[in-house]
Amino acid sequence: MQLPLYQIDAFTDQLFRGNPACVVPLEQWPADELLKSIAKENYVSETAFFIPQGDGFALRWFTPDIEMDLCGHATLAAAHAIKTILQYPGDNIVFSSNSGPLEVAVKDGRYTLNFPSRKPVAAPLPDNILQSLNKAPREVLKARDYVLVYDQEQDVRDIRINRQLFDKINLDPGGVIITAKGDKVDFVSRFFTTQASLFEDPVTGSAHCSLIPYWSEQLGKKEMNALQLSERMGTLHCVDEGDRVLISGRARTYSTGTLWTE
């Protein structure tokens, strides 16, 4: 079987920046084992698979290790592929997913994801995670992901993690967000996943489902700009709409090709 394969850098307007995602359009769902094998072979943080469904698309995301419940950058990448490569005529793309309906609005090359808000609440941090950090956070919260809040941007830049300790706990499908108020943007973050093939995610859209309501309350702002401080970096425009969040960014197509499953 031959399938189209697109690799797209999300949450950036520059190649080799942002978060790379692979996108695979399908006509129907094959066995999950095949989807997992393709994602493992692609070896990017997420591969998005979609099939036509009514006026929209059904969407699933796989890391090299597991299926995810929600992924921002691969949703943006899928929308970019549908709009620019497959020449979808509309400016609103609707996906059905394991996290409910997701809409992506396209305007002037910018993609705005309408995602569920996941406001984090105070929670204890497992000892293995706390001991793995070179500096303890001043605040710990949790929704799907742990949210570790630090005093300043430099703390986030300087975080070092002992993986031997960190990987003693399995948080699938969640991870650990490190965040602080930004120097030149409203807030910054980094994202790490325990026991994952790819340890630090370059730009994590789904993490902002928790970061946006938290920082909106802390800063007294509904509209914010965010920066993820990975090596590749990524910028996100964020809006808090109560039970929903809007996450906007750009994308660049890196490659198009064909994968063979036989």
C-alpha positions as CSV (number, residue, x, y, z in Angstrom):
1,M,0.0,0.0,0.0
2,Q,1.2,3.5,-0.9
3,L,0.2,6.5,1.2
4,P,1.0,10.2,0.9
5,L,3.3,11.6,3.5
6,Y,3.9,15.2,4.3
7,Q,6.3,16.6,6.9
8,I,5.5,20.1,8.2
9,D,7.1,22.4,10.7
10,A,4.4,23.8,12.9
11,F,4.2,27.0,15.0
12,T,6.9,28.7,12.9
13,D,7.3,30.6,9.7
14,Q,10.8,29.2,9.2
15,L,12.0,25.8,8.1
16,F,13.9,23.8,10.7
17,R,12.1,25.7,13.5
18,G,8.9,25.0,15.4
19,N,7.8,21.4,15.8
20,P,8.0,18.9,12.9
21,A,5.0,16.7,12.4
22,C,4.2,14.1,9.8
23,V,0.8,14.1,8.2
24,V,-0.7,11.0,6.5
25,P,-4.1,11.3,4.7
26,L,-6.1,8.1,4.6
27,E,-9.4,7.0,3.0
28,Q,-10.3,4.6,5.9
29,W,-8.7,3.5,9.1
30,P,-6.2,0.6,8.9
31,A,-5.3,-1.5,11.9
32,D,-3.9,0.5,14.8
33,E,-0.7,-1.5,14.7
34,L,0.0,-0.1,11.3
35,L,-0.6,3.4,12.5
36,K,1.8,2.8,15.4
37,S,4.4,1.4,13.1
38,I,4.3,4.3,10.7
39,A,4.6,6.8,13.6
40,K,7.5,4.9,15.0
41,E,9.2,4.8,11.6
42,N,8.6,8.6,11.1
43,Y,10.2,9.3,14.5
44,V,8.9,12.8,15.0
45,S,7.1,13.8,18.1
46,E,3.7,13.2,16.4
47,T,2.2,11.8,13.2
48,A,-1.3,12.9,12.4
49,F,-3.6,10.6,10.5
50,F,-7.0,11.7,9.1
51,I,-9.8,10.4,7.0
52,P,-12.8,12.3,5.4
53,Q,-15.8,12.4,7.6
54,G,-18.9,14.3,6.5
55,D,-17.9,17.9,5.8
56,G,-14.8,17.5,7.9
57,F,-12.2,15.0,8.9
58,A,-11.6,12.4,11.7
59,L,-8.2,13.0,13.2
60,R,-5.8,10.8,15.3
61,W,-2.3,11.4,16.6
62,F,0.5,9.0,17.4
63,T,3.9,9.5,18.9
64,P,6.7,6.9,18.2
65,D,5.4,5.2,21.4
66,I,1.6,5.8,22.0
67,E,-1.6,7.3,20.6
68,M,-2.2,10.7,22.1
69,D,-5.5,12.1,23.3
70,L,-4.8,15.6,21.9
71,C,-2.0,17.3,20.0
72,G,-1.8,20.9,18.9
73,H,1.1,21.1,16.5
74,A,0.1,18.0,14.5
75,T,-3.4,19.4,14.2
76,L,-2.0,22.6,12.9
77,A,0.2,20.6,10.5
78,A,-2.8,18.5,9.3
79,A,-4.8,21.7,8.7
80,H,-1.9,23.2,6.7
81,A,-1.6,20.0,4.6
82,I,-5.4,20.0,3.9
83,K,-5.4,23.7,3.0
84,T,-2.2,24.2,1.1
85,I,-1.3,20.7,-0.4
86,L,-4.8,19.2,-0.8
87,Q,-6.3,22.6,-1.7
88,Y,-9.3,22.5,0.6
89,P,-11.5,25.4,-0.5
90,G,-12.8,26.5,2.9
91,D,-11.2,28.6,5.6
92,N,-12.6,26.6,8.5
93,I,-11.5,23.0,8.9
94,V,-13.4,20.8,11.4
95,F,-11.9,17.7,12.9
96,S,-13.5,15.0,15.1
97,S,-11.1,13.5,17.7
98,N,-10.8,11.7,21.0
99,S,-10.9,15.1,22.6
100,G,-14.2,16.1,20.9
101,P,-14.7,18.5,17.9
102,L,-11.7,20.7,17.0
103,E,-11.9,23.6,14.6
104,V,-9.1,25.3,12.8
105,A,-9.6,28.7,11.2
106,V,-7.3,29.8,8.4
107,K,-6.6,33.4,7.7
108,D,-3.6,35.0,5.9
109,G,-1.4,31.9,6.4
110,R,-2.2,31.7,10.2
111,Y,-3.9,28.7,11.7
112,T,-6.1,29.2,14.8
113,L,-6.9,26.1,16.8
114,N,-10.1,26.1,18.9
115,F,-9.2,23.6,21.7
116,P,-10.7,22.7,25.0
117,S,-9.5,24.5,28.1
118,R,-7.8,22.4,30.7
119,K,-7.3,24.6,33.7
120,P,-4.7,23.1,36.0
121,V,-5.3,22.9,39.8
122,A,-2.8,22.5,42.7
123,A,-1.4,19.0,43.0
124,P,1.4,17.2,44.7
125,L,4.4,16.4,42.6
126,P,5.8,12.8,42.6
127,D,9.1,12.6,44.4
128,N,10.9,11.1,41.4
129,I,10.0,14.1,39.3
130,L,10.9,16.6,42.0
131,Q,14.2,15.0,42.7
132,S,15.1,14.9,39.0
133,L,15.0,18.7,38.7
134,N,18.0,20.8,39.3
135,K,15.7,23.5,40.8
136,A,12.4,23.1,42.5
137,P,9.3,25.0,41.2
138,R,7.5,27.5,43.3
139,E,4.1,26.2,42.3
140,V,2.8,22.8,41.1
141,L,-0.4,22.3,39.3
142,K,-2.0,19.5,37.2
143,A,-4.5,18.9,34.5
144,R,-3.5,16.3,31.9
145,D,0.0,17.5,32.4
146,Y,1.9,18.6,35.4
147,V,2.5,22.4,35.3
148,L,5.6,23.5,37.2
149,V,5.8,27.3,37.7
150,Y,9.1,29.1,38.1
151,D,10.0,32.7,39.1
152,Q,11.6,33.8,35.8
153,E,12.3,32.9,32.2
154,Q,16.0,32.1,32.9
155,D,14.9,29.4,35.4
156,V,13.0,27.7,32.5
157,R,16.0,28.0,30.2
158,D,18.3,26.6,32.9
159,I,16.2,23.5,33.8
160,R,18.2,20.3,33.8
161,I,16.5,16.9,34.3
162,N,18.0,13.7,35.6
163,R,16.2,11.2,33.2
164,Q,17.1,8.2,35.3
165,L,14.9,9.6,38.1
166,F,12.4,11.3,35.8
167,D,11.7,8.1,33.9
168,K,10.8,6.1,36.9
169,I,7.2,7.3,36.6
170,N,4.9,6.8,33.6
171,L,2.6,9.8,32.9
172,D,1.1,8.6,29.5
173,P,-0.5,10.4,27.8
174,G,0.6,13.5,29.9
175,G,3.9,15.2,30.5
176,V,5.6,17.9,32.5
177,I,5.4,21.6,31.6
178,I,8.0,24.0,32.9
179,T,6.8,27.6,32.7
180,A,7.4,31.2,33.9
181,K,6.5,34.7,33.0
182,G,8.4,35.8,29.9
183,D,10.9,38.6,29.4
184,K,9.7,39.7,26.0
185,V,6.5,37.6,25.7
186,D,3.7,37.0,28.2
187,F,4.9,33.5,29.2
188,V,7.4,30.9,28.2
189,S,7.5,27.1,28.6
190,R,9.3,23.8,27.9
191,F,7.7,20.3,27.8
192,F,9.1,16.9,28.8
193,T,7.6,13.4,28.6
194,T,8.6,10.6,30.8
195,Q,9.8,7.3,29.3
196,A,9.4,8.8,25.8
197,S,11.6,8.2,22.8
198,L,11.7,12.0,22.2
199,F,12.3,13.5,25.6
200,E,11.7,17.3,25.1
201,D,8.9,18.3,22.7
202,P,9.9,21.3,20.6
203,V,6.5,23.1,20.6
204,T,3.5,21.7,22.5
205,G,0.1,23.1,21.5
206,S,-1.9,20.9,23.8
207,A,0.2,22.0,26.8
208,H,-1.2,25.5,26.2
209,C,-4.7,24.2,26.9
210,S,-3.5,24.5,30.5
211,L,-1.0,27.3,30.2
212,I,-3.5,29.7,28.7
213,P,-6.1,29.6,31.5
214,Y,-3.4,29.7,34.2
215,W,-1.5,32.7,32.7
216,S,-4.7,34.5,31.8
217,E,-5.7,34.5,35.4
218,Q,-2.2,35.4,36.7
219,L,-1.6,38.2,34.2
220,G,-5.2,39.5,34.0
221,K,-5.1,39.2,30.2
222,K,-7.3,37.3,27.8
223,E,-4.9,37.6,24.8
224,M,-1.2,36.6,25.1
225,N,1.9,35.7,23.2
226,A,3.9,32.7,24.2
227,L,7.3,31.2,23.4
228,Q,8.4,27.6,23.8
229,L,12.1,27.6,24.7
230,S,13.2,24.4,23.0
231,E,16.2,24.3,20.8
232,R,14.0,24.7,17.7
233,M,11.8,27.4,19.4
234,G,8.2,28.1,18.6
235,T,5.8,31.0,18.9
236,L,2.1,30.9,19.8
237,H,-0.6,33.5,20.0
238,C,-3.1,32.6,22.7
239,V,-6.6,33.7,23.7
240,D,-8.5,32.5,26.7
241,E,-12.2,32.0,25.9
242,G,-13.4,30.4,29.1
243,D,-14.1,26.7,28.4
244,R,-12.1,27.0,25.1
245,V,-8.7,28.3,24.1
246,L,-7.5,29.7,20.8
247,I,-4.0,28.8,19.8
248,S,-2.6,30.4,16.7
249,G,0.6,29.9,14.7
250,R,2.0,29.4,11.2
251,A,3.5,26.4,9.4
252,R,6.0,25.5,6.6
253,T,5.9,22.4,4.5
254,Y,9.3,20.7,4.7
255,S,8.7,17.7,2.4
256,T,6.1,15.7,0.5
257,G,6.4,12.1,-0.5
258,T,5.1,8.6,-0.4
259,L,5.4,5.9,2.2
260,W,5.2,2.1,1.4
261,T,3.6,-0.3,3.9
262,E,4.4,-3.4,1.9
